[in-house]
Structures are given as structure tokens and as C-alpha cells.
Amino acid sequence: MKKFVIILLAVCLVFAGAAGYLMGKGSLSAQPEETQPSPSPAQAEETQEATGEPIEAQTLDYEAIYALHAPEDIVMLIDGEEINWGEYFSWLYMSAMQTEQYFVAMASYGMPMSWSDPVGEGSQQSYADAALEGGENTLIQIMAIRGFAEANGITASQETLDSIAEQEKSDMAATVGEEGTEEDFQEYLDSLYRSREAYDRTNMANYINIQNFSESYGLKGEKVSDEQALSYLEENGYVFANHILLTTMDLSTGEALDEETVAEKKAQAESLAEELKAIEDPDKLVERFRELKEEYCEDTGKTAFPDGYMFRTGEMVEEFESAAFALEEYAVSEPVESPYGYHVILRLPLDADALMGYSSAGEALSAREYYANYDYAQKLDAYLEAMEAEYAPGFTPPELGDYLE
């Protein structure tokens, strides 16, 4: 059983909202974990010249697969709860369609892909098997979200119910228009082999998950204690350091600057380090470092991370990283030379509220939020691992490769 791939940045688990699935934008439709790299235009051109014909992507006959069972036939048991073919197939369809989209993209490069191909070099799993597994994992995770909430005594709040109602309204407007009816919406769901029950179950899983996370940690991790966040940082080997970078290369071209300019940069870095090392008061040191960074630092990331970087081994350029780990808190380094230039580094104490990174939506994320996401993922994974999922007696998953159009 596949574990959750979870970083709840901005309190979103693997669920992006039902509209995302309906419009083909959701993150639940599984894609193979390993895929072939996209070919270069030259490779694509060579392939097309060799064949003399455009490549067509392999597609499945979904109607034939769907007709294998009646929608109400029970095909799977998840922690004893019966899952019918209609719901099972709806997630298989979404997973397989995403694989087909990959095939179409590869075909546009002139590279044929087959459902029997392995998903990656050395893999024993075919794209057909990966699509089946992806659909099943999605369904199991939906059930796990609900079960995990119930196990923690979480029932849908009025706010959650209101959010679900708003989601449904938004989905209908996006798919069948503002004037669309329930019948129109069901017709649209039918085109995706999605029952209303399956749609409602997904919406509930999404929002009850958000509620569960919020009640446990707060929407932005505000319920996480300093001790929890700092322990997470320490146990995972993080350090916090700010720097002033004086570049010795043209960052747009990667070419080295002339020797005279490099010498000037080195002298400037030495001057900055000397000034900063003379400041004994930590607060004054941090403030002056910030002022000098604003004036001199040429790091392109200084706007996004004005107070420095929280990082672990292997995440930064080696010279910068080694120097930062070697410093005591509130100590300033001598100029450290890396391929990018000269760094003057200030080691800072770990901070639960320091910026760790950004979500895919561009929202700033603190150490508290990172801990919350990590801890929640661990608990969900543990719950998921304890779940029992099995096929109903007599059911065998379809061999997708037998149903090519």
C-alpha cells in the first residue's frame, strides 16, 4: 500500500478540491512515480523522420472496461467498508487518463509509449499496473482521511459543511454553468464515471482533512509549541544562517568576472566581516547585518529570504554550508569563497517562526508549519499502514492492456 505523499503546505493534503479533479487539475489522480524523460526536439525529429508518420498515443476503451461489472457490484473492501465498481472505476479512470495525457505528450515528441512499458528504467511495474495502483491508492487515501478524522473524534463542523456547499456551487458553475441544474451536473459527473456519492465522499474527505489539521495544529501552525518546532529542526539537522554574497561571476551567463573586480569584491567582503565581527551585542549585530545585506548582498534570493536560510546538509553550496555549520550562534565568518563568490556568514539560533520556504501557492511557511505538516503526515501514514484493503471475493482487476482502442 502506497504511503501518503504529503506536505500540507497551506493546509492541503493530497486533495485539491473536487473541481480540480473534474477539470483535470487535481493532484489525486496518480501518475507513475518514475517516468521516462521527455525527449529533446532533435530526438523527436529523428524519430519522426525514421517512421515517416506522426505517432499516435495508445488510448483505452473505457466503455468496455466499465462494462465489465455493474456499478453496484462490490469489488473491494477497505477496513471492512464495501466499495462498489462504480466508485472503484471512477478513480481508475482518472488515474489512467493522466497516464494517457503523458502518452499524448510523448507522442507529440514522436516517441511512442505503451501501457506495457515499464514506468522507469529497471522498474518491474508497467504503466498499466501503475494506473491501477494509482486509482486504488487514491481511493484508499480518501477512506483513510475519513477514518483518521473519526478516530480522532472529528466530525464535520458547520464551517466545514458550509465550505463543502460552496465547493459544490463552485464546481457546478465551473462545469455546467451558473444556470446548470443538479441533473446537468450529474450528467457531467457521469461523463467522468463519477457517482454523486463518490463526488460527495471526496469533498468531505478534503474538508474534514482541513478541519482535522486545523484543530490539531492551527491553519498556520499557530498551535505548535516552540519546543515542538525547535525539536523538529534540531532532530532533522537544520541550521539557520544569513549571508552577504559578493558575486565573482556574472549570474546571467556564469562567466567569471575580471581579476580586478574579483579582488575588489574580496576586499569588500573582508571589510564587511571585520566590521561585523567587532559588534558584540547580538541584537545590534543582527540589525547591522541586515542593513549591510540590503546594501551589498548580490544573492538573488535575498528578497525571498531576507533573514537567511534554514537548511540541512546537502541543500546549499558546499563551501557555504560547511562554514555555516562550523560557526557558533551569532558568530560571523571570514569571507568564504564558493563558485558564486565571497560569502560573509552570520550563524543564527534556530527560530520556530523563521521562514523555511514557500508553498506552491507562494505562501510563506514557518518552521511551525513544517513541523505540523511533518507530524500530520507521520500520523496519517501510520493510520494508513494499519488499514486493511482487499479485493472482494471473485474480483480481479482488469488488464488494461487488453482494452486498447
PyMOL commands that set and color helices and strands:
alter all, ss='L'
color gray80, all
select helices_A, chain A and resi 18-22+41-51+62-66+85-108+127-151+158-176+182-191+196-217+226-235+259-277+282-296+318-326+367-386+400-403
alter helices_A, ss='H'
color red, helices_A
select strands_A, chain A and resi 74-78+81-84+239-247+309-311+336-338+341-348+355-358+364-366+389-391
alter strands_A, ss='S'
color yellow, strands_A
deselect
rebuild
show_as cartoon
